[in-house]
Amino acid sequence: MLSELPNIGVVLEKRLEAVGIHTPADLTEIGSLGVLQRLDALNAPGCLNMLYALEGALRGIRWHNLSQEVKTQLKADLKAIIEG
């Protein structure tokens, strides 16, 4: 169950399921940026905080504990996706 992962509540779990992510393995395979791209394709875009939450879930930690280096890289990656 996705909501058992750190940072994933019931609402986010439902959004993930709506884009075909049903297990932690699905999340790992697609990655945090891939999830945001899928949500965007459904006109239900995510945000930077969601990206941090997803990345933290993948790493098994609260997003607040992501290093500044990881946060900076995620922010740059999201910006590159948005700017196309």
Secondary structure, DSSP 4 states (H G I P E B T S, - for coil): -GGGSTT--HHHHHHHHHTT--SHHHHHHHHHHHHHHHHHHTT----HHHHHHHHHHHHTS-GGGS-HHHHHHHHHHHHHHHH-
